Amino acid sequence: MAYSLRPTFLALCTILCVGVAPAFAADNLSEIQLLIRQGQYPQALNKVDSYLASRPKDAQGRFIKGLIFTEMKRSGDAIDIFTRLTEDYPELPEPYNNLAVLYAQQKQYDRARNALEMAIRTHPSYAIAYENLGDVYAKLASQAYDKALQLDTSNSAAQSKLAMIRDLVSAPDRSRPVSVATAPPAAPRTAPAIVEPSPPRQPTATVVSTTPTIPAATTTTTAPTTTPPAAAPVAAPMKTETGAASGAQDVAKTLAAWAAAWSRQDVKAYLAHYAPAFKPPKGASRKDWEAERTMRLRRPAWIKVSYTEPQISIDGKQATVRFRQSYQASSLKTSTAKTLTFTRVGNAWLILAEESN
């Protein structure tokens, strides 16, 4: 389909050791991750089966097995894995999200919608599930308008609405391939966690944006299925709308450095671009927001952030920057309109507010 839902977020995971998890367990999951990254799915499947033989209820291992089946195009087996995970660990949103991705790929949009609603019910701040749900609703709306036009070809209102939705989901860089989701983090569950990460065009199953915790403490793995693009994130040329050119150039350089820190998963450098007065979205505390961003930067095997030509407006010590951001992580790909508000602190421009449109 033209939309792509973001799996949880279908980006493969990195190893996260928790508590006193045995070293050999972490080593096994690390080997499985490497096999997935190399595209050696049958070998990875054999390895994860051996891992699960001694710990059949392990949520991390089972989740990774679902990812492997997804990469092998064995959708039925992957759906079975994720369905059983929702039954055994109903508090985890990631399996629901990845189920939605798989259902959307099969054009079972009602099932995809139900799965995403369950993900949101378990984790109300799960941004990826909301985005994917919007993609699914867009597809359902498109089908409904199509049906209306079949019944009444002269319905100009339905024609206009259908054209608007098709234009929305066919816009460049809006579609995100649906492939694999990130495995749920194994951190203690306080607030569910993804990511990204990422990526309503065609329903993309986005994979996890919040940090869920796995009931069984072992290790977490998300295995990347593809290698990162060779090109490093490149900032597009700056477009100055108002304000001094030199100030706009400084803002543009800061924007490029922010995207570069994110791309190389340098958490410290990334967070340093935010002003002390920065207010996280949705009323989250600064501490919780930084913890979530740290998880989302570290989880994927690789990240690439780029953006279109930014529009920069400067008013005294504040600058408003608008652009379309492209985010890729392992097998996750998203695109969104973004507005950053910068404030001048000393000789530096720092992010005061961040909004995805």
HUZIJO-V233500 format. One record per run of one state. SS is the DSSP state (helix for helix, strand for strand, loop for the rest). FROM is the first residue (numbers start at 1). LEN is the number of residues. If there is no record, write none. Layout:
ss=SS from=FROM len=LEN
ss=SS from=FROM len=LEN
This chain:
ss=loop from=1 len=2
ss=strand from=3 len=3
ss=loop from=6 len=7
ss=strand from=13 len=1
ss=loop from=14 len=2
ss=strand from=16 len=2
ss=loop from=18 len=5
ss=helix from=23 len=15
ss=loop from=38 len=3
ss=helix from=41 len=13
ss=loop from=54 len=5
ss=helix from=59 len=13
ss=loop from=72 len=3
ss=helix from=75 len=14
ss=loop from=89 len=4
ss=helix from=93 len=13
ss=loop from=106 len=3
ss=helix from=109 len=14
ss=loop from=123 len=4
ss=helix from=127 len=25
ss=loop from=152 len=4
ss=helix from=156 len=14
ss=loop from=170 len=32
ss=strand from=202 len=3
ss=loop from=205 len=14
ss=strand from=219 len=2
ss=loop from=221 len=14
ss=strand from=235 len=1
ss=loop from=236 len=3
ss=strand from=239 len=2
ss=loop from=241 len=4
ss=helix from=245 len=19
ss=loop from=264 len=3
ss=helix from=267 len=5
ss=loop from=272 len=2
ss=strand from=274 len=1
ss=loop from=275 len=6
ss=helix from=281 len=3
ss=loop from=284 len=2
ss=helix from=286 len=14
ss=strand from=300 len=1
ss=loop from=301 len=2
ss=strand from=303 len=5
ss=loop from=308 len=3
ss=strand from=311 len=5
ss=loop from=316 len=2
ss=strand from=318 len=12
ss=loop from=330 len=2
ss=strand from=332 len=14
ss=loop from=346 len=2
ss=strand from=348 len=9
ss=loop from=357 len=1
